[in-house]
Amino acid sequence: MPKSKGNAYFLSCKQGADAAAKELGIEMIFDGPTDPDPAKQNEIIEQWINLGVDAIAVACENRDGISTALRKARAKGIKVITYDADAQPDAREFFVNQATVEGIGNALTDEAARLLGGTGDYAIITASLTAGNMIAWQQVIEKRNAEKFPNLKRVALRPCDDLKDKAQSEATALLSANPNLKLIMAICSPAVPGAAEAIKQAGKAGQVKLIGLGLPNENKRYVKDGVTDTVILWKTLDLGYLTIHAATALAKGELKAGATSFKAGKLGEFKIAGDNILLGEPFKFTKENIEQFDF
């Protein structure tokens, strides 16, 4: 189950999941809300419980809201795995974690330092000042910045409400107010193309670097035009593939609590930290490789 089944990100995860299902010879049902809707996710979980599926893998829109339904599934003997976004730990057996907070924060900071040669002013555009994942990433960025790159200076933090147009206007304001700005770090997906458009319209492509978390297809033209330097995410196909392999192994009793590693078909061995199956380090999409990806 995706957060929403029309989302390009989750359709890309589905490609990997489909490949794993075919490889394993299992039947996979892919269903979820049309738009992110916790109540609809719960409704579909109830349907799957009544259907008597062997395993459920879900990207949770609301961590607390879905946990009651998932606990019910577990009580019925159904194996439960989460991926992309977790439930309460007692509502599932494993979480397929696409990237740790440290992995994301460090990757962003290191890439900013690489592009700026370790020195210069940068600004962050976030989704909101209250989003838990954004705050966690910012804390890692600040720590990495202070410990490894003391000559990097964050001069601003601006929210864009997860809107591309607002990200563009925020980036335009940042460029105007900070003549020494060398890099914008956009840490929600709509902010990356929004900031890119602002940099392009200001005629500052190449002068002000841009990196961020986002989808390749939304950023390809800006990357190809040299406006956006690096888009950071993870291989979504691999996330879907690993999730189905893990859910199947759990249903067959081949993956059990306490395991420290897991082998997922052609992708090989993955580390398990506690009850988190780790996909690995974030992936960097650049001018050299971004055309290879379609999501």
C-alpha positions in Angstrom: 0.0 0.0 0.0 1.3 3.4 -1.0 0.3 6.7 0.7 -1.5 7.5 -2.5 -1.5 5.3 -5.6 -1.3 8.1 -8.2 1.9 9.5 -6.8 4.9 9.1 -9.2 7.2 8.2 -6.3 5.0 5.3 -5.3 4.4 4.1 -8.8 8.2 3.9 -9.1 8.3 1.8 -5.9 5.6 -0.4 -7.5 7.9 -1.2 -10.4 10.4 -2.6 -8.1 7.7 -4.4 -6.1 6.2 -5.9 -9.3 9.7 -7.2 -10.3 10.1 -8.8 -6.9 6.6 -10.4 -6.9 7.3 -11.9 -10.3 10.7 -13.2 -9.2 9.2 -14.8 -6.1 6.1 -16.2 -7.8 3.7 -14.5 -5.3 0.4 -12.5 -5.8 0.8 -8.9 -5.0 -2.2 -6.5 -4.5 -1.3 -2.8 -5.0 -4.0 -0.6 -3.6 -4.2 2.7 -1.6 -6.1 6.0 -1.5 -6.3 8.2 -4.6 -4.9 11.1 -2.4 -3.2 10.8 0.9 -6.0 9.7 3.3 -5.3 7.9 6.6 -9.0 6.8 6.9 -8.9 5.3 3.5 -5.7 3.4 4.3 -7.4 2.0 7.4 -10.4 0.9 5.3 -8.2 -1.0 2.8 -6.3 -2.6 5.7 -9.6 -3.9 7.0 -10.5 -5.3 3.6 -7.1 -7.1 3.4 -7.7 -8.6 6.9 -11.0 -9.9 5.8 -9.4 -11.2 2.6 -6.9 -13.2 4.7 -3.7 -12.0 3.1 -0.4 -13.4 4.3 1.5 -10.1 4.6 0.8 -6.4 4.5 3.5 -3.8 3.5 2.3 -0.2 4.0 3.7 3.4 3.7 1.9 5.1 6.5 0.3 8.5 6.0 -0.6 8.8 9.7 1.8 6.9 12.1 -0.7 6.7 15.0 -3.9 6.5 12.9 -3.0 3.3 11.0 -1.4 1.4 13.9 -4.7 0.2 15.4 -5.6 -1.5 12.1 -2.2 -3.0 11.7 -2.2 -4.4 15.3 -5.5 -6.0 14.4 -3.9 -7.6 11.3 -1.0 -8.9 13.4 -3.5 -10.4 15.9 -5.1 -12.3 13.0 -1.7 -13.8 12.1 -0.9 -11.5 9.2 2.7 -10.4 9.0 3.1 -6.6 8.8 6.0 -4.5 7.3 6.1 -0.8 6.8 8.2 1.1 4.3 8.9 4.7 3.4 7.0 6.0 6.5 6.7 4.0 9.7 3.8 3.0 12.0 4.2 2.6 15.8 6.8 -0.1 16.3 4.4 -2.6 18.0 2.1 -2.4 15.0 4.6 -4.0 12.6 7.5 -6.4 12.6 10.0 -4.5 10.5 10.4 -1.1 8.9 12.1 -1.0 5.5 14.0 2.3 6.0 14.9 4.0 2.8 17.4 6.4 4.4 18.2 7.3 8.0 18.0 10.9 9.3 21.7 10.9 9.6 22.2 9.6 6.0 20.0 12.3 4.5 21.4 15.2 6.6 25.0 14.2 6.1 24.5 13.7 2.4 23.0 17.2 1.9 25.7 18.9 4.0 28.6 17.0 2.4 27.3 17.8 -1.1 26.9 21.5 -0.2 30.5 21.5 1.1 31.8 19.8 -2.0 30.2 22.3 -4.4 31.3 25.3 -2.4 34.8 24.1 -1.6 33.9 24.0 2.1 33.2 27.8 2.5 30.4 30.2 1.8 26.8 31.2 2.7 23.9 28.9 2.1 20.1 29.0 2.8 17.6 26.2 3.4 14.1 26.1 2.1 12.0 23.6 4.0 8.4 22.4 3.8 7.4 23.8 7.2 9.0 24.9 10.5 7.1 22.2 12.4 7.5 19.1 10.2 9.2 16.4 12.4 11.3 14.9 9.6 12.5 18.3 8.4 13.5 19.4 11.9 15.4 16.1 12.4 17.3 16.6 9.1 18.1 20.3 10.0 19.5 19.2 13.3 21.8 16.7 11.5 22.8 19.3 9.0 23.7 21.8 11.8 25.7 19.2 13.6 27.6 18.1 10.5 28.1 21.7 9.5 29.6 22.7 12.9 31.8 19.6 13.2 33.2 19.2 9.6 32.6 22.4 7.7 32.9 25.5 10.0 33.4 27.8 7.1 29.9 27.0 5.7 27.4 29.5 7.1 23.6 29.1 7.0 22.1 32.6 6.6 18.4 31.7 6.3 15.7 29.1 6.8 12.5 29.6 5.0 9.3 27.5 4.8 7.4 27.0 1.5 4.4 25.0 2.8 5.3 22.2 0.4 4.4 24.4 -2.6 6.5 24.9 -5.6 5.3 28.5 -6.3 5.9 29.6 -2.7 9.4 28.0 -2.9 10.1 30.0 -6.0 9.0 33.3 -4.3 11.0 32.4 -1.1 14.1 31.6 -3.2 13.7 34.9 -5.2 13.5 36.8 -1.9 16.6 35.0 -0.6 18.6 35.8 -3.7 17.6 39.5 -3.3 18.3 39.8 0.4 21.6 37.8 0.4 24.0 39.0 -2.3 26.7 36.6 -1.0 24.4 33.6 -1.1 26.3 30.7 -2.8 23.9 27.8 -2.4 20.3 26.9 -1.7 19.5 23.6 -0.1 15.8 22.6 -0.7 14.8 19.8 1.6 11.3 19.1 0.4 10.5 17.9 -3.2 8.4 20.9 -4.4 11.1 23.3 -3.3 13.8 22.0 -5.6 12.1 22.9 -9.0 10.7 26.0 -7.3 14.1 27.3 -6.3 15.5 26.3 -9.6 13.0 28.5 -11.5 13.9 31.4 -9.2 17.6 31.0 -9.8 17.0 30.6 -13.6 14.9 33.8 -13.8 17.4 35.7 -11.7 20.1 34.8 -14.2 22.2 33.2 -11.5 22.5 29.6 -12.8 26.0 28.4 -12.0 26.6 31.4 -9.6 24.2 30.1 -7.0 24.3 26.3 -6.6 21.2 24.3 -5.9 20.8 20.9 -4.3 17.8 19.2 -2.7 15.6 16.2 -2.0 13.3 15.4 -4.9 12.3 13.3 -7.8 14.4 13.0 -11.0 11.6 13.8 -13.5 10.6 17.0 -11.7 14.2 18.3 -11.9 15.7 16.8 -15.1 15.4 20.0 -17.3 17.0 22.1 -14.5 19.8 19.6 -14.0 20.4 19.4 -17.8 20.5 23.2 -18.0 23.0 23.5 -15.2 20.6 25.3 -12.8 20.3 22.4 -10.3 23.5 20.6 -9.4 22.4 17.6 -7.4 19.1 15.9 -6.5 19.3 13.6 -3.6 16.9 10.8 -2.9 17.2 7.0 -3.0 16.5 4.3 -5.6 12.7 3.9 -5.3 12.6 0.7 -7.4 15.0 -0.8 -5.0 12.8 0.2 -2.1 9.8 -1.5 -3.6 11.8 -4.6 -4.5 13.4 -4.9 -1.0 10.0 -4.4 0.7 8.3 -7.3 -1.2 11.3 -9.6 -0.6 11.2 -8.8 3.1 7.4 -9.2 3.4 7.5 -12.5 1.6 10.4 -13.8 3.7 8.6 -12.8 6.9 5.4 -14.6 5.8 7.4 -17.7 5.1 9.2 -17.6 8.4 12.6 -17.0 6.7 13.0 -13.5 8.3 12.6 -13.3 12.0 13.0 -10.8 14.8 16.7 -10.4 15.9 18.1 -10.9 12.4 21.0 -8.6 11.6 21.0 -9.0 7.8 18.7 -10.0 5.0 19.4 -11.1 1.4 16.9 -9.7 -1.1 17.4 -11.5 -4.5 19.5 -9.7 -7.1 20.2 -6.7 -4.8 22.1 -8.9 -2.3 22.6 -8.4 1.4 21.1 -5.6 3.5 21.9 -4.6 7.1 19.2 -4.8 9.8 19.6 -2.3 12.7 17.2 -3.4 15.4 13.9 -3.7 13.5 14.9 -1.4 10.6 16.0 -3.0 7.3 18.3 -0.4 5.8 18.2 0.3 2.1 21.5 2.2 2.3 23.0 5.6 1.6 20.9 8.2 -0.2 21.5 8.3 -4.0 22.7 11.4 -5.9 21.1 12.2 -9.2 23.3 14.4 -11.4 23.7 15.5 -15.0 25.7 12.3 -15.6 23.0 9.8 -14.5 19.6 11.5 -14.1 18.4 10.4 -17.6 18.6 6.8 -16.5 15.7 7.3 -14.1 12.0 7.8 -14.9 9.9 8.7 -11.9 
